[in-house]
Amino acid sequence: MYTDVVIAGAGTSHFGKQDASLERLAWDAVTEALESSATAPDEIDAVVVGTVFSHPGVAHRVLRAAGIAGVPIITVENACASGTLAAHSAFEYVHRGQYATVLALGIEKMSDSISGAIPSDPGDLDGASGLALPAMYAMTAQRYMHEHGVTVEQLAAVSVKNHEHAIANPRAQYSRSYSIDQVLESRMIADPLTILQCSPISDGAAAAVVRRSRSSDGDNVIRVLASTLESGSPWPAPDGHVWNFELIQRAADRVYAAAGLTAQQVDVFEIHDAFTIGEIVTIEALGISPAGKGAHAAVDGTTWRAGVSTVNPSGGLLSRGHPLGATGMAQVAEIYWQLTGQAGRRQISGARTGVVETMGGNVTGLNGNGCVVIALQAA
């Protein structure tokens, strides 16, 4: 558990396929984070940048445009969890006393190089056989539906919820509502997942200022209670769970124990819903729903904005957008705004505690590349 680390400010760009340069997207996020934390560029001691497909040296280039240079700049990559890995690394640097103030930044301009499913690595056995992430998640959905009697309508309800939530997010890639029928009638990508159940190609940036707590801190900072990075274990394993469940659960259990929390004490979650089945499995692994019951949560209102365990008030990856390296930091920014009462029309009344979870990628024989879970609390 951290006792001395806070997030003092956060910022993001708009999300979606954009003409704006990566420098401009990063500038939007960084300047907002600096201004909201009352931090000058020369007060930043180090920067950790999460990105997946960017060119070498891109971190230095975008930061120079934002007025930050001459300090250690560390680039990290962990597939979709690259942004939250940047945050986790920043927390550790501050907690250990290596740096007093660290900027955590996530950036990605996917539309420059990707137009469909993220290409599989031909050097990986699954990748060489064409098993891209949509297929992996579709197979997970098929098995889950078989085991628990879940319907395609219950899968689609997750997409309906997250698109509805995004209407209140002016930075979201998509801001319109869909019915269950519209979700199911959209183009099939990998049975049973239609295109409205898959996160879109997106561009964006998100940042947060991480520093030591101060006696003068007010309500505009939030406390970092705990954070962990867990890496994948051999899979298939005889544990009876679908792909990635055990990895997420392991990370969540460690963070809950360190923070002294249970899922039922958390007011708001931002989690990895790259596909609808991903949110269903994740809320079970996080302890929001019992095993095999996660598909009911978006149907009965549990995870809606007015529900007892709000999940993805930003619209999530499905509707806010999923610019890989920026996604985790966008999740952190959303929880920052929720816990400081700055989330506007999507504000969760009385939110005091939030959890971020990001799942990163797949490698043959493992139940995921890595998973980052972070617990945050209002000051």
C-alpha positions, 0 to 999 in steps of 0.5 A: 500500500502506498501512503505518500503518492497522489495524482495531482491532475489529469488530462486527455485529448479527444478520442477517435480517428483524427487528423491531428498529429500525435504531438497535438494529441499529447500536447492536449493531454499534457497541458491539461494535466499540468494546468489541473495540477498547477505544475510547471513543465520544469517541475517534472522530474521524469516522464514515463510514456506508454505506447505500442506502435509508435516509432522510436524516439516519439516520446521525446518528440511529443514531450518537446512540443509540450515544453518538457525536455532534459529529464529522464524519459522512459518508454514502456510497452505492455500491449493494451496495458501500456498506459497503466504500466506507465502509471504503475511505474510512475507510482513506484518511482515516486514511492521509492523516492527516486523522483518527486514528481513524475508525468505518466503519459499514454499515446497512440495514433493507430489510424496511421498504421492500422485499419482493422484487427491488430495484426498478429505476431507471425513469430507467435504460434497463435499469431502464425495460425491467424488467431487474432484477438477478436478470434480469441475473445470470440472463442472465450465468449462461445465457451462462456455462453456454453458453460453458463447459458448466456445469450447473445442478447446479454453480451450485447447489453454490455455494448448498449450500456457503454455506448449509453454512458459515452453520450455524457463524455464529450471526449468519447469516440462515439456518442450515440445510443444503440438498442440490443437489436442494433448491436446484434444486427451490426456486422459480424466480426468473429461469432458471436461478436459483432462490430459494436461489441469490439473496440474501435481503432482510435487515436488519443493521448492521456496524462497524469501528474504523479507526486508525493503528497503534501500537507497543503493538498486539497480536494483536487488530488487523489490518493494512490492506495495500491497498484500491481502488474501481474504477468501471464501464467501457463494456459490452458490450465486445469482451473475451469476458467476462460482465458485471462480470468485467473490473471485478472483475479490474481492482480485484483486480489493483490490490490484489494489486499494491499488497499484494504478494500473489497469490490463492494467498497469500490464506487466506480470502475474503469475496466478493459472492455475491448470486447463485450465478453471481456467486461463480463469476465473481468467483473467476475474476476474483480469480484463485482459479480459471482462467477458465471453471473457477470452477463446479468450485470448490464441487464439488471442495472448493476454496472450502469451509472446509477447502479451499485457498482458503476463500470465504465462511466466514460464509455469504456474502450467500446465507445470512448475508444481504445488507442492502445498506449493511451487507454490505461491513462484515459482510465486513470484520468476518468477515475481522477475526475470522478473522485474529484467531482469533475466528471460533469454529466457522467459524475457518480454521486458521492464517489470516493473510491475507484479501481482501474483494470487493464488487460494486455495482449495474448501470447501462445500458452499464457493467459495474457501478457499482463494485467495492471490493477490500480486502486485510487481514493479521494483525498 
